[in-house]
Amino acid sequence: MPQIKKLAFLALTVTVAFASQAFAHAHLKSAAPASESTVKQAPSELDLTFTEGLNLKFSGAKLTGPGKAAVKTGKGSLMDGDMTLMVPVSQKLTPGKYTVEWHVLSTDGHKTNGSYSFTVAP
C-alpha cells in the first residue's frame, strides 16, 4: 500500500475513533415541561429523557424560578431503563419563567450538563 494511502487510512481511523467518543455522551433528548414551552398547569415533576442510560448517584437537576429563587425539589429517580431522570417538584410553582439546570453521568462514565427554561402561564 502506498505511503499516502496508509496515512489517509490512519487519519480516517483516528477521526472515527474520536467521533465515536464524542457521540458516547448522554445528551438531553426531550423534557417535560419542554424547553421554551409555556404550560397552563404547573408541573409536579420534571422528566428529562437522555440518549443513554444514567448513573443516578451522580445525576440531578436544580430548578430556579422568577428572580432566580431556588425551587424545592425531591430526590430524583430513574425511569425508562435508566434513560429518564424524574425529579419531583416539592413546592407549588407560581406563574413565571423557570430554569432547569441538569447534570448527568452516563453509565459509560461520561459527564454532561445543560439547562433550559419553561414558563408557567398565569
Secondary structure, DSSP 8 states (H G I E B T S, - for coil): --HHHHHHHHHHHHHHHHHHHHTTS--EEEEES-TT-EESS--SEEEEEESS-B-GGG-EEEEE-GGG-EE-B---EEETTTTEEEEEB-S---SEEEEEEEEEEBTTS-EEEEEEEEEE--
